[in-house]
Amino acid sequence: MPKRTKKETEADRKLIRRVRDRYKVMSEADQENRELALEDLRFVNVPGEQWDDNMTQNRGDRPCYEFNKLRPAGKRVINEIRANRPAGKVRAVEGGDKNTAELYEGLIRNIWNISDGDTVVDHAAEYLVDAGMAAWQIDTEYSSDSAFDQDIIVRAIKNPFCLFSDPSSQDFLKRDADDWILTEKISKASFEERYPDANPVSFDDVIFEDEDDWKSEEQVRIALYDYKEPAEKDLWLFTIPDGEGSKQIVVDSESDEGQALAEQGAQPERTRLVKYHKIMRVIISGDAVLEQPVELAGSQHRYVQVHGEYKVVDGKSLWWGLHRFSKDAQRSYNVSRTAIDETIAGAPRAKWWATPEQAEGLTNQWATAHDQNRPFMLYNPDPATGGAPPQRMGGADVPVALMQQAVIASDDIRDTSGLHEASFGEESGEKSGIALARKQSQAQIVTYNFPDNMAKGIRRTWEILIDLIPEIYDAEREIRILGSDGTESYETINQFVEDENGDTIRINDMSAGKYDVTITTGPSFSTLRQEAAEVYGQIAGQNPELMQVAGDLVFKSLDFPYAEDIAERWQAILPPQIQQLINSDSEIPPEVQQMMQQAEMAMQQVQEQGQLVQAAAAEVEEEKNVAEKTKLEIQVALADMEAKKTAFEAEITKKLAELTLKKADQTAEGLGETREGLSNELNQAMAEIQKLVAEFMQASVQTLAEIQGKNQPQVVFAPTPKVTKLRAKRENGELVAIPEYENVTQ
């Protein structure tokens, strides 16, 4: 590491003083809130913290029992946050487009998945509810040790009390904060490895120490200081060719596009000076700048901090968690229950009263009668008692006032937290399921601010990610996209290609347009998927026709092995109308659309022919006194024809699916590289369909002849002519099917 000059050392000292001064301002402004929040956190989670020092000293050796009712109440709210995961949706604004918005959304889901964002939120929820403050950060890292590409990651902050923000910020989520300080501890070994020329002197942070003293001796606390630095840049307006015309673009003078235009000698038509700020980060220890200030990507700070409840009282910001106003009730309950236990433990036990004559020779037996389960007791009859046995005298009763006080304190805990019996599924005064549901809903409304504020924090996270993505994912690369159901796909972003005019364009440009985000809160997708699978199964059982139009979606909702594979295969055999609806976003060539219409007409003709044969069979059975054997033969013939009809429809649907699912581009795989290739494939597919139609028509005519008992001549259909219509008429009192073909005279 090069030796620092005097000028650099003075600059470092100035920077260290600045960080120390800002830390003092931040910590003092929030000191009271943090001290009370730490007290709340210990009260709920650390055994022995629910009795204050004065009470324990006065009680001496007397017991101080704790019956922690606040922790389950907190878990009720924490687990509600876990059960209802907020989900984000990216929307295009100001030049953005829907496809890029979907790329943003899928990429953010992938970032969240790689970061294990649910665990980050779960950790933060514990502090949000119990202490009133939660925090996490967004960071970047290289995708691998052998690449220069970076990835964005969401990281948990182990101890949110180590994060400090600008106290002058007015926004609830600190969007307008000028600076942040995050202090963290690293081992001395790691410190010496990362900063070999620096002394292991900890940054001042003794107000909110989060480690034991013996651990602090082996660790060094450092501080990350993020701040805004004013900057200026020029905006350039250019007019560039665009096909046969031209278009105007605005570029940043410091951007790659702006630099490229400048190198080409392009002169901007207009310029404008823009003032903005950079996000800078410096890392310091107690007496040295460990890492010099560097500019971070993006225009927003990378920290997210949310509070359980937040109010401004007399100009001072106050925040707290769920338990702040329930602690006194919990203390009262502990005192009452401890007194009850003390009374029971110290009260005399029940005794037997006997005369000397009754107990003579039996004193050992009566002395152990209180703790031994004897089948019988012996005594000596005493004439003075009239022969009555010894009498049992009960112990002292617990005072009723103590019992009442414990009940009152328990009710106070529920009242101050807003969580009553019904909130935990317990039986209370409700007599019906509707009343119980209403009581549970009331409890959720009382504590709704906690999951709602957590959702706002997640929305803030998505805002930061949207700001960072164009800066980090700024080159051509393949990224993984995750859907809301967890399905994955891969897309190439920032890809340069040539359009039909030979101009170079950029597709999936992550820097084009602006985007915002909205957050919805509800059960996680896996929970919804389980509920949907159950509902869809019931509907499909009652309405089997649902499977014919949405069977693929039903299987997609299942978590069974190979469910996705079955869904894909089912989609391939859906009716053509559904196939066309699924692929409505893609441009289907006119040739394919025409062939689909012809295939649909062919299927309709097959269905009409099948109905014709069915009608003929019904008429034969109705008009003629046929034998049971003949009826059976007719039924067999109908079943055989129905099987052929089903096979025909399945084959047609398969061929249509193969064509429908292919891309409309002439160069797409499977459609040939030219229009001629597309036409040849369509002609081949249509010829196969016409062949299938002819074969079915031949089979239906033969079946009809068998039913009518006639030896009709076999009709031969050419495989290529197209069937345009089927006509039914009676000849000699019998129904006969007459097909009409394209360019064929009957």
C-alpha positions in Angstrom: 0.0 0.0 0.0 1.6 3.3 -1.0 2.6 5.7 1.7 0.1 8.5 2.3 1.2 12.1 1.7 0.6 14.9 4.2 -2.2 16.3 2.0 -3.9 12.9 1.9 -3.5 12.5 5.6 -5.1 15.8 6.3 -8.0 15.0 4.0 -8.5 11.7 5.8 -8.6 13.4 9.1 -11.2 15.8 7.9 -13.3 13.0 6.6 -13.0 11.0 9.9 -14.1 14.1 11.8 -17.0 14.5 9.5 -18.1 10.9 10.0 -17.7 11.2 13.8 -19.7 14.4 13.9 -22.5 12.9 11.8 -22.6 9.8 13.9 -22.9 11.9 17.1 -25.8 13.9 15.5 -27.6 10.7 14.3 -27.2 8.7 17.5 -28.2 11.5 19.9 -31.3 12.3 17.9 -32.5 8.7 18.2 -30.9 7.7 21.5 -34.1 7.7 23.6 -36.0 5.7 21.0 -33.2 3.1 20.7 -32.8 2.7 24.5 -36.5 2.1 25.0 -36.6 -0.3 22.0 -33.7 -2.3 23.4 -35.4 -2.5 26.7 -38.6 -3.8 24.9 -36.5 -6.3 23.0 -34.8 -7.6 26.2 -38.1 -7.6 28.1 -39.8 -10.0 25.6 -36.9 -12.2 24.7 -34.4 -12.4 27.6 -35.4 -14.4 30.8 -35.2 -12.3 33.9 -35.7 -8.9 32.2 -39.4 -8.6 33.2 -38.5 -7.6 36.8 -36.8 -4.3 37.4 -33.8 -4.0 39.6 -35.7 -2.3 42.5 -38.2 -5.1 42.8 -35.6 -7.9 42.6 -33.4 -6.2 45.3 -36.4 -5.7 47.6 -37.5 -9.3 47.2 -34.0 -10.7 48.1 -34.1 -14.5 47.9 -37.8 -14.6 47.3 -38.7 -16.0 43.8 -39.3 -13.8 40.8 -41.3 -15.9 38.3 -42.0 -14.9 34.7 -45.0 -16.0 32.8 -44.2 -14.4 29.4 -47.5 -13.7 27.6 -46.0 -11.1 25.3 -43.8 -13.4 23.2 -46.6 -15.5 21.8 -48.5 -12.3 21.1 -45.5 -11.0 19.1 -45.1 -14.3 17.3 -48.8 -14.0 16.2 -48.0 -10.8 14.3 -44.6 -12.0 13.1 -46.0 -15.2 11.6 -48.8 -13.2 10.0 -46.1 -11.3 8.1 -44.5 -14.6 7.1 -47.8 -16.1 6.0 -48.7 -13.1 3.8 -45.7 -12.4 1.7 -45.8 -9.0 -0.1 -45.5 -9.4 -3.9 -44.3 -6.6 -6.2 -45.4 -5.7 -9.7 -43.4 -3.4 -12.0 -45.3 -0.9 -14.2 -44.0 1.0 -17.1 -44.1 4.9 -17.0 -42.6 7.6 -19.2 -41.2 5.7 -22.1 -41.2 2.3 -20.6 -42.8 -0.7 -22.2 -44.7 -3.7 -20.9 -42.2 -6.3 -22.0 -39.3 -4.5 -20.3 -41.4 -4.1 -17.2 -41.9 -7.8 -17.1 -38.2 -8.3 -17.5 -37.6 -6.0 -14.5 -40.2 -7.9 -12.4 -38.8 -11.3 -13.3 -35.2 -10.2 -12.7 -36.1 -8.8 -9.2 -37.8 -12.0 -8.3 -34.6 -13.8 -9.3 -32.5 -11.4 -7.2 -34.9 -11.9 -4.3 -34.6 -15.7 -4.7 -30.8 -15.7 -4.9 -30.6 -13.4 -1.8 -33.1 -15.6 0.2 -35.1 -12.4 0.6 -37.8 -14.1 2.6 -35.3 -15.0 5.3 -34.1 -11.4 5.3 -37.6 -10.2 5.9 -38.3 -12.8 8.5 -35.3 -11.7 10.5 -36.3 -8.0 10.1 -39.9 -8.8 11.2 -38.7 -10.1 14.6 -37.2 -6.6 15.3 -40.0 -4.7 13.8 -42.6 -6.3 16.1 -40.6 -6.7 19.3 -38.4 -3.5 19.1 -40.2 -1.3 16.6 -37.4 -1.0 14.0 -36.3 -3.3 11.1 -33.5 -2.7 8.6 -31.7 -4.4 5.7 -29.5 -3.3 2.8 -29.0 -3.8 -0.9 -25.5 -4.6 -2.1 -23.6 -5.7 -5.2 -21.1 -8.5 -5.8 -19.3 -10.1 -8.7 -21.2 -12.9 -10.3 -18.1 -15.2 -10.1 -14.4 -15.0 -9.4 -13.7 -15.2 -13.1 -16.1 -12.6 -14.4 -16.5 -8.8 -14.4 -20.3 -8.9 -14.4 -21.9 -7.9 -11.1 -25.1 -9.1 -9.5 -27.4 -7.3 -7.0 -28.1 -8.9 -3.7 -30.4 -8.1 -0.7 -28.6 -8.6 2.6 -29.8 -8.8 6.2 -28.5 -6.4 8.8 -27.8 -8.7 11.8 -28.3 -5.9 14.3 -30.5 -3.0 13.0 -29.4 -0.8 16.0 -26.1 -0.5 14.2 -27.7 1.5 11.4 -28.1 5.3 11.7 -29.8 7.7 9.3 -30.0 11.4 8.7 -32.4 12.8 11.5 -33.5 15.7 9.2 -35.1 13.3 6.8 -38.8 13.9 6.4 -39.9 10.8 4.5 -41.1 7.8 6.5 -38.8 5.5 4.6 -35.9 7.9 4.6 -35.9 8.4 0.8 -34.6 11.9 1.2 -31.9 11.1 3.8 -28.5 12.8 3.0 -26.4 10.2 4.7 -26.3 6.8 6.5 -23.9 5.1 8.9 -23.7 1.4 9.3 -21.2 0.1 11.9 -20.2 -3.5 12.0 -17.7 -5.7 13.8 -15.1 -7.9 12.1 -12.5 -10.1 13.7 -9.0 -8.7 14.3 -7.6 -11.4 11.9 -10.0 -10.3 9.1 -9.2 -6.6 9.8 -5.4 -7.2 9.6 -5.8 -9.2 6.4 -8.0 -6.6 4.7 -6.2 -3.5 6.0 -2.6 -4.6 6.9 -1.3 -1.0 7.2 -4.0 0.2 9.6 -4.2 -0.1 13.4 -7.1 -2.2 14.7 -8.8 0.8 16.5 -12.5 0.5 16.7 -14.9 3.2 15.6 -16.7 4.9 18.5 -19.9 3.0 19.2 -20.2 2.4 22.9 -23.8 3.6 23.3 -25.4 0.5 21.7 -22.8 -2.2 22.2 -24.1 -5.5 20.8 -21.4 -7.9 21.9 -19.9 -9.1 25.1 -16.7 -7.4 26.4 -14.5 -10.4 25.9 -15.6 -10.7 22.3 -15.0 -7.0 21.7 -11.4 -7.4 22.6 -11.0 -9.8 19.7 -13.1 -7.7 17.3 -12.8 -4.3 15.6 -15.7 -2.1 14.8 -15.6 -0.2 11.5 -18.1 2.2 10.0 -19.5 2.5 6.4 -20.5 6.1 5.7 -22.7 6.7 2.7 -23.4 10.3 1.7 -24.6 12.4 -1.2 -22.1 14.4 -3.1 -23.3 17.3 -5.4 -22.4 16.9 -9.0 -23.2 18.4 -12.4 -23.6 16.9 -15.9 -24.7 18.0 -19.4 -27.7 16.8 -21.3 -27.3 16.7 -25.1 -30.0 16.8 -27.7 -29.2 15.1 -31.0 -31.1 14.5 -34.2 -30.2 11.2 -35.7 -31.3 9.3 -38.8 -34.2 6.9 -38.3 -35.0 4.9 -41.4 -36.2 7.3 -44.1 -36.6 10.1 -41.5 -35.0 11.2 -38.3 -35.6 11.3 -34.6 -34.4 13.3 -31.6 -32.7 11.7 -28.6 -31.5 13.1 -25.3 -28.3 11.6 -23.9 -26.2 12.1 -20.8 -22.8 13.6 -21.7 -21.2 11.0 -19.3 -23.0 8.0 -20.7 -21.5 5.5 -23.1 -24.0 6.6 -25.8 -23.1 10.3 -25.3 -19.3 9.5 -25.4 -19.8 7.5 -28.6 -21.6 10.3 -30.4 -19.0 12.8 -29.2 -16.2 10.6 -30.6 -18.1 10.4 -34.0 -18.0 14.2 -34.1 -21.7 14.7 -33.7 -22.7 18.1 -32.5 -25.6 18.5 -30.1 -28.4 20.9 -31.1 -29.0 21.9 -27.5 -27.3 21.4 -24.2 -28.6 21.7 -20.6 -26.6 21.7 -17.3 -28.2 19.4 -14.7 -27.4 19.4 -11.1 -27.7 16.0 -9.3 -25.9 14.0 -6.6 -23.7 11.0 -6.5 -23.9 8.3 -3.8 -20.5 8.0 -2.2 -19.2 5.4 0.3 -16.1 5.6 2.6 -15.1 3.0 5.2 -13.2 4.2 8.3 -12.0 2.7 11.6 -11.3 4.6 14.9 -8.3 6.5 13.5 -8.0 5.8 9.8 -9.7 5.9 6.4 -9.7 2.2 5.5 -11.1 2.6 2.0 -11.2 5.9 0.2 -14.5 7.4 -1.0 -15.9 5.6 -4.1 -19.0 6.3 -6.1 -21.8 3.7 -5.8 -24.0 2.8 -8.7 -27.5 4.2 -8.7 -29.0 7.5 -7.5 -30.5 6.2 -4.2 -29.1 5.1 -0.9 -29.1 1.3 -0.4 -30.6 1.0 3.1 -34.2 0.2 4.0 -35.4 1.1 7.5 -39.0 0.7 8.7 -40.7 1.2 12.0 -43.6 -0.5 13.7 -45.4 2.6 14.8 -44.1 6.1 14.2 -45.4 9.5 15.5 -44.1 13.0 15.9 -44.9 14.4 19.4 -43.9 18.0 20.3 -41.6 18.0 17.3 -39.8 14.8 18.3 -39.9 11.6 16.4 -41.0 8.6 18.4 -41.3 5.0 17.4 -42.0 1.7 19.1 -43.1 -1.9 18.6 -46.0 -4.0 19.7 -45.1 -4.5 23.4 -44.3 -1.0 24.6 -47.7 -0.4 26.4 -48.2 -4.0 27.5 -45.1 -4.3 29.7 -46.7 -2.9 32.9 -49.6 -5.4 32.5 -47.0 -8.2 32.1 -45.2 -7.1 35.2 -48.4 -7.0 37.2 -49.3 -10.5 36.0 -45.8 -11.8 37.0 -46.2 -10.2 40.5 -49.7 -11.7 40.9 -48.8 -15.2 39.8 -45.6 -15.2 41.8 -47.5 -14.2 44.9 -50.0 -16.9 44.3 -47.3 -19.5 43.9 -45.6 -18.2 47.1 -48.8 -18.4 49.0 -49.4 -22.0 47.9 -45.9 -23.0 48.6 -45.8 -21.4 52.1 -49.2 -22.3 53.3 -49.4 -25.1 55.9 -50.4 -28.4 54.5 -53.5 -30.3 55.4 -53.2 -32.1 58.8 -55.0 -34.9 60.7 -56.3 -34.1 64.2 -56.5 -37.1 66.6 -56.7 -37.7 70.3 -53.8 -39.5 72.0 -55.9 -42.6 72.4 -56.7 -42.7 68.7 -53.0 -42.3 67.7 -51.5 -44.5 70.3 -49.1 -46.9 68.6 -50.0 -45.5 65.2 -48.1 -42.1 65.2 -45.7 -43.2 62.4 -48.6 -44.0 60.1 -50.4 -40.6 60.8 -47.1 -38.7 60.4 -46.7 -39.8 56.8 -50.4 -39.8 55.8 -50.0 -36.5 53.9 -47.5 -37.8 51.3 -48.4 -41.5 51.1 -51.3 -43.0 49.3 -52.4 -45.6 51.8 -55.4 -47.9 51.0 -56.6 -47.6 54.6 -55.8 -45.9 57.9 -55.9 -47.5 61.4 -56.9 -45.7 64.6 -57.9 -46.6 68.1 -61.5 -46.0 69.1 -61.7 -43.3 71.7 -64.9 -43.3 73.9 -64.4 -39.6 74.4 -65.1 -38.9 70.7 -68.0 -41.4 70.5 -65.8 -43.8 68.4 -65.5 -41.2 65.6 -62.3 -41.4 63.4 -59.6 -38.6 63.4 -60.6 -35.5 61.5 -58.7 -33.9 58.4 -58.2 -30.2 58.6 -57.5 -28.4 55.3 -54.7 -25.9 54.5 -54.9 -22.2 54.1 -56.7 -20.9 51.0 -55.1 -18.5 48.4 -56.5 -15.0 48.9 -59.3 -14.3 46.4 -57.8 -10.9 45.7 -54.6 -12.4 44.3 -56.6 -14.7 41.9 -58.7 -11.7 40.8 -55.6 -9.6 40.2 -54.0 -12.2 38.1 -57.1 -12.4 35.9 -57.3 -8.6 35.6 -53.6 -8.4 34.6 -54.0 -11.1 32.0 -56.9 -9.2 30.5 -54.9 -6.0 30.5 -52.2 -7.7 28.5 -54.7 -8.7 25.8 -56.4 -5.3 25.8 -53.1 -3.3 25.5 -51.9 -5.6 22.7 -55.2 -5.9 20.9 -54.8 -9.7 20.6 -57.6 -11.6 22.3 -58.5 -15.3 22.6 -60.0 -15.5 19.1 -56.8 -14.1 17.6 -55.1 -17.3 18.7 -57.9 -19.6 17.7 -59.0 -20.1 21.4 -62.6 -20.4 22.4 -64.0 -17.2 23.8 -67.5 -15.6 23.9 -68.1 -16.2 20.2 -70.9 -18.7 19.4 -70.4 -19.1 15.7 -67.7 -19.4 13.1 -68.7 -16.0 11.6 -68.4 -14.3 15.0 -65.0 -15.9 15.6 -63.8 -14.8 12.1 -65.0 -11.2 12.9 -63.1 -11.3 16.2 -59.9 -12.5 14.4 -60.4 -9.8 11.7 -60.6 -7.2 14.5 -57.3 -8.3 15.9 -55.7 -8.2 12.5 -56.9 -4.6 12.0 -55.4 -3.6 15.4 -52.0 -4.9 14.4 -52.2 -4.3 10.6 -49.7 -1.5 10.7 -46.9 -4.0 11.2 -47.4 -6.1 8.1 -48.4 -3.0 6.2 -45.2 -1.1 7.1 -43.2 -4.2 6.2 -44.8 -4.2 2.8 -43.8 -0.6 2.4 -40.2 -1.5 3.2 -40.3 -4.2 0.5 -41.7 -1.7 -1.9 -38.8 0.6 -1.1 -36.5 -2.3 -1.8 -38.0 -2.8 -5.2 -37.6 1.0 -5.9 -33.9 0.7 -5.1 -33.5 -2.4 -7.3 -35.2 -0.6 -10.2 -32.8 2.2 -9.8 -29.8 -0.1 -9.6 -30.6 -2.6 -12.4 -29.8 -0.3 -15.4 -26.4 0.5 -13.8 -25.4 -3.1 -12.8 -27.0 -5.0 -15.7 -25.7 -2.5 -18.4 -24.1 -5.0 -20.8 -25.3 -7.8 -23.0 -25.8 -10.8 -20.8 -28.3 -13.7 -20.3 -30.3 -13.4 -17.1 -32.7 -15.7 -15.4 -36.3 -14.5 -15.1 -38.7 -16.0 -12.5 -42.5 -15.9 -12.7 -44.8 -15.4 -9.8 -45.3 -19.1 -9.8 -41.6 -19.9 -9.6 -41.3 -20.9 -13.3 -38.0 -19.8 -14.8 -36.9 -18.7 -18.2 -33.8 -17.0 -19.7 -33.6 -13.8 -21.6 -30.8 -11.9 -23.3 -30.8 -8.2 -22.3 -29.1 -5.2 -23.9 -28.6 -7.1 -27.1 -27.5 -5.3 -30.3 -29.1 -6.6 -33.5 -29.7 -5.3 -37.0 -33.2 -4.4 -38.1 -34.6 -4.9 -41.5 -33.1 -1.6 -42.7 -29.6 -2.6 -41.6 -29.6 -0.2 -38.6 -28.2 -1.4 -35.3 -30.9 -1.4 -32.5 -30.8 -2.5 -28.9 -33.5 -5.0 -27.7 -34.4 -5.6 -24.1 -32.7 -2.3 -23.2 -32.8 -2.1 -19.4 -31.9 1.6 -19.4 -34.8 2.7 -21.6 -37.8 4.2 -20.0 -38.9 4.6 -16.4 -40.7 2.2 -14.2 -42.4 2.2 -10.8 -43.7 -0.6 -8.5 -46.8 -1.5 -6.7 -47.0 -4.0 -3.8 -49.8 -6.4 -2.9 -49.9 -8.5 0.3 -51.5 -11.9 0.5 -50.6 -15.6 1.0 -47.5 -16.8 -0.7 -47.8 -18.4 -4.1 -47.2 -21.9 -2.7 -50.2 -21.4 -0.3 -52.4 -20.0 -3.1 -51.3 -22.9 -5.3 -52.4 -25.4 -2.8 -55.8 -23.7 -2.4 -56.2 -23.4 -6.1 -55.4 -27.1 -6.7 -58.1 -28.0 -4.2 -60.7 -25.6 -5.7 -59.8 -26.6 -9.3 -60.0 -30.3 -8.5 -63.5 -29.8 -7.1 -64.7 -27.7 -10.1 -63.2 -30.2 -12.6 -64.9 -33.1 -10.8 -68.3 -31.3 -11.1 -67.6 -29.9 -14.5 -65.4 -32.3 -16.6 -65.6 -30.0 -19.6 -63.3 -27.6 -17.7 -60.4 -30.0 -18.4 -61.0 -29.7 -22.1 -60.2 -26.0 -22.1 -58.1 -25.5 -19.0 -56.6 -28.8 -18.2 -53.0 -27.4 -18.5 -53.7 -24.8 -15.9 -55.2 -27.3 -13.5 -52.1 -29.4 -13.7 -49.9 -26.4 -13.3 -51.5 -25.7 -10.0 -50.5 -29.1 -8.6 -47.2 -29.8 -6.8 -47.1 -33.4 -7.8 -44.1 -34.9 -9.6 -44.2 -34.4 -13.4 -47.2 -32.0 -13.1 -45.5 -29.4 -15.2 -44.7 -32.0 -17.9 -48.3 -33.1 -18.0 -49.4 -29.5 -18.2 -47.2 -28.9 -21.2 -48.5 -32.0 -23.0 -52.0 -31.1 -22.1 -51.6 -27.7 -23.6 -50.4 -29.3 -26.9 -53.8 -31.0 -27.3 -56.0 -28.1 -26.4 -58.6 -27.1 -29.0 -57.4 -24.8 -31.8 -59.4 -21.8 -30.4 -57.7 -22.1 -27.1 -54.3 -22.5 -28.8 -54.9 -19.3 -30.7 -55.9 -17.5 -27.5 -52.8 -18.6 -25.7 -50.6 -17.4 -28.6 -52.6 -14.2 -29.2 -49.6 -12.1 -28.3 -47.5 -13.6 -31.1 -47.9 -12.7 -34.7 -49.4 -15.8 -36.5 -48.7 -15.6 -40.2 -51.9 -15.5 -42.4 -51.0 -18.9 -43.9 -51.1 -20.5 -40.5 -54.4 -18.7 -39.6 -56.0 -19.9 -42.9 -54.9 -23.4 -42.3 -56.2 -23.3 -38.8 -59.6 -22.2 -40.1 -59.6 -25.0 -42.7 -58.7 -27.5 -40.0 -61.5 -26.3 -37.8 -63.9 -26.7 -40.7 -62.7 -30.2 -41.3 -63.2 -31.1 -37.6 -66.7 -29.6 -37.8 -67.5 -31.7 -40.9 -66.3 -34.8 -39.1 -68.5 -34.0 -36.2 -71.5 -33.5 -38.5 -70.8 -36.8 -40.2 -70.6 -38.5 -36.8 -73.9 -37.0 -35.9 -75.4 -38.2 -39.2 -74.3 -41.8 -38.5 -75.7 -41.6 -35.0 -79.0 -40.4 -36.3 -79.1 -43.2 -38.9 -78.4 -45.8 -36.2 -81.2 -44.3 -34.0 -83.6 -44.4 -36.9 -82.7 -48.0 -37.7 -83.4 -49.1 -34.2 -86.6 -47.2 -34.0 -88.1 -48.1 -37.4 -87.1 -51.7 -37.7 -87.8 -54.6 -35.5 -84.2 -55.6 -35.2 -82.9 -58.5 -33.2 -80.8 -58.0 -30.1 -77.7 -59.3 -32.0 -78.3 -56.7 -34.7 -78.5 -53.9 -32.0 -75.3 -55.1 -30.5 -73.6 -55.0 -33.9 -74.8 -51.5 -34.4 -73.5 -50.4 -31.1 -70.1 -52.0 -31.8 -70.0 -50.2 -35.1 -70.8 -46.9 -33.5 -68.2 -47.4 -30.8 -65.6 -48.2 -33.5 -66.5 -45.1 -35.4 -66.4 -42.9 -32.3 -63.0 -44.2 -31.5 -61.8 -43.3 -35.0 -63.4 -39.8 -34.6 -61.6 -39.3 -31.3 -58.3 -40.4 -32.8 -58.9 -38.0 -35.7 -59.6 -35.0 -33.5 -56.5 -35.8 -31.3 -54.3 -36.0 -34.4 -55.7 -32.7 -35.9 -55.3 -30.9 -32.5 -51.7 -32.1 -32.2 -50.8 -30.9 -35.7 -52.4 -27.5 -35.1 -50.6 -27.2 -31.7 -47.3 -27.9 -33.4 -47.9 -25.0 -35.8 -49.5 -22.6 -33.4 -46.7 -22.9 -30.8 -44.0 -22.0 -33.4 -42.8 -18.4 -33.8 -44.2 -16.3 -36.5 -40.8 -15.2 -37.6 -39.9 -16.7 -41.0 -36.5 -17.7 -39.7 -37.9 -19.5 -36.7 -36.8 -23.1 -36.2 -39.2 -25.6 -37.7 -40.9 -23.1 -40.1 -38.1 -22.9 -42.6 -35.8 -19.9 -43.3 -38.0 -18.6 -46.1 -41.6 -18.1 -47.0 -41.3 -21.0 -49.4 -40.2 -23.2 -46.5 -43.2 -22.0 -44.5 -45.6 -22.7 -47.4 -44.2 -26.2 -48.0 -44.7 -27.1 -44.4 -48.2 -25.8 -44.3 -49.1 -27.6 -47.5 -47.7 -30.8 -46.1 -49.6 -30.4 -42.9 -52.9 -29.6 -44.7 -52.4 -32.6 -47.0 -52.1 -34.9 -44.0 -55.2 -33.4 -42.5 -57.2 -33.9 -45.7 -56.0 -37.5 -45.8 -57.2 -38.0 -42.3 -60.6 -36.4 -43.2 -60.9 -38.7 -46.3 -60.1 -41.8 -44.2 -62.6 -40.9 -41.6 -65.3 -40.2 -44.2 -64.6 -43.6 -45.8 -64.9 -45.3 -42.4 -68.1 -43.4 -41.6 -69.8 -44.4 -44.9 -68.8 -48.0 -44.3 -70.2 -47.8 -40.8 -73.4 -46.3 -42.1 -73.7 -49.1 -44.7 -73.3 -51.7 -42.0 -76.0 -50.1 -39.8 -78.5 -49.9 -42.7 -77.7 -53.4 -43.8 -76.8 -52.4 -47.4 -73.9 -53.4 -49.5 -73.1 -50.0 -50.7 -70.2 -49.5 -53.1 -67.0 -48.3 -51.4 -66.4 -44.6 -51.9 -62.8 -43.7 -52.6 -61.6 -40.3 -51.6 -58.5 -38.7 -53.0 -56.2 -37.6 -50.2 -55.6 -34.1 -51.5 -59.1 -32.5 -52.4 -60.5 -30.4 -49.6 -63.9 -31.3 -48.2 -66.0 -28.1 -48.2 -69.5 -29.4 -47.2 -71.5 -32.4 -46.2 -75.1 -32.9 -47.3 -77.5 -35.4 -46.0 -80.5 -36.6 -48.0 -82.8 -39.6 -48.2 -82.6 -42.1 -50.9 -85.3 -44.8 -51.0 -86.3 -43.7 -47.5 -82.8 -44.0 -46.0 -80.3 -41.3 -44.9 -77.2 -40.9 -47.1 -74.2 -38.6 -46.6 -73.0 -36.8 -49.6 -69.7 -34.9 -49.2 -68.8 -32.0 -51.5 -65.1 -31.3 -52.5 -63.3 -28.3 -53.7 -63.1 -28.1 -57.5 -64.9 -31.5 -57.8 -68.3 -31.8 -59.5 -70.6 -34.3 -57.9 
